[in-house]
Amino acid sequence: MGYLGNAPALAYTSFSKQDFTVSATTNYSLDHPVANANELALFINFVRQEPTASYSASGTTLTLTEATSVGDDMYCVFLGKAVQTVNPPNASVGTSQLVDGAVSSSKLSSGKVLQVIGTQTDTVFSTTSTSFVDATGFSLSITPSSTSSKILVLLNFMYGNSASVVNSCQLLRNTDVIALGDPVNTLGNVWLAHNQNGTGFGHFGINYLDAPNSSSALTYKLQVLSGSGGTLKINARNDNNSLSERMGSLTLMEVSG
């Protein structure tokens, strides 16, 4: 038989049933309120009763036209109350049936990329500070969807120094230094190479998988320092900006745990 509109999903629903303790009366209480008798199917001694003729219903009150007898079997099915969704058959649900964003990270196996945030900068940052300072353009925030997620940090930059000094860099998560190297050398930080003759340049890059155990916003950033008497530049080679390699990047990837 043809019909207009969407196909009914009756195969995926079941309905609530109520069994009654029967006595010699016409009045019973319903577990679920209804608007009228047509919203429930009533059976007495396994025979379906006719709505409005054999009974009336309003709210949680069921009224029979004739009183039942002790020993009668009576139950009703609430036609307007679906109590569960039966699992649909395999391969019966398509993408159009899923709400955007409805598949949470907990439904994904570990190792899946959940989000990617990145930034690039060609700004030359220069410092003579012998204490760690933030490097301009190398700060990024991400909010993990779950405490089990890991954050893959990809950091790359070119650097140059003006003197035969030891420079260093470190990666922070919020205010915590992330250990990247040998703890004997205070490393959270990593040495940046220098040239014995007074100046040098090089490239620094890391891929670090962090396990922050947090679902709050996290800020990752690069800090650097220069050895005493030297000038450290990020996104520049030596002291000559015209020779600069002017593109550093910081990328954060949330990976399901």
Secondary structure as GFF3:
##gff-version 3
##sequence-region A 1 257
A	DSSP	three_ten_helix	10	12	.	.	.	ID=ss1
A	DSSP	beta_strand	13	19	.	.	.	ID=ss2
A	DSSP	beta_strand	27	34	.	.	.	ID=ss3
A	DSSP	three_ten_helix	37	39	.	.	.	ID=ss4
A	DSSP	beta_strand	40	44	.	.	.	ID=ss5
A	DSSP	beta_strand	47	48	.	.	.	ID=ss6
A	DSSP	beta_strand	55	64	.	.	.	ID=ss7
A	DSSP	beta_strand	74	85	.	.	.	ID=ss8
A	DSSP	three_ten_helix	95	97	.	.	.	ID=ss9
A	DSSP	three_ten_helix	105	107	.	.	.	ID=ss10
A	DSSP	beta_strand	113	121	.	.	.	ID=ss11
A	DSSP	beta_strand	125	127	.	.	.	ID=ss12
A	DSSP	beta_strand	133	142	.	.	.	ID=ss13
A	DSSP	beta_strand	150	161	.	.	.	ID=ss14
A	DSSP	beta_strand	167	173	.	.	.	ID=ss15
A	DSSP	beta_strand	176	178	.	.	.	ID=ss16
A	DSSP	three_ten_helix	183	185	.	.	.	ID=ss17
A	DSSP	beta_strand	189	192	.	.	.	ID=ss18
A	DSSP	beta_strand	200	210	.	.	.	ID=ss19
A	DSSP	beta_strand	218	225	.	.	.	ID=ss20
A	DSSP	beta_strand	232	234	.	.	.	ID=ss21
A	DSSP	three_ten_helix	241	243	.	.	.	ID=ss22
A	DSSP	beta_strand	248	255	.	.	.	ID=ss23
###
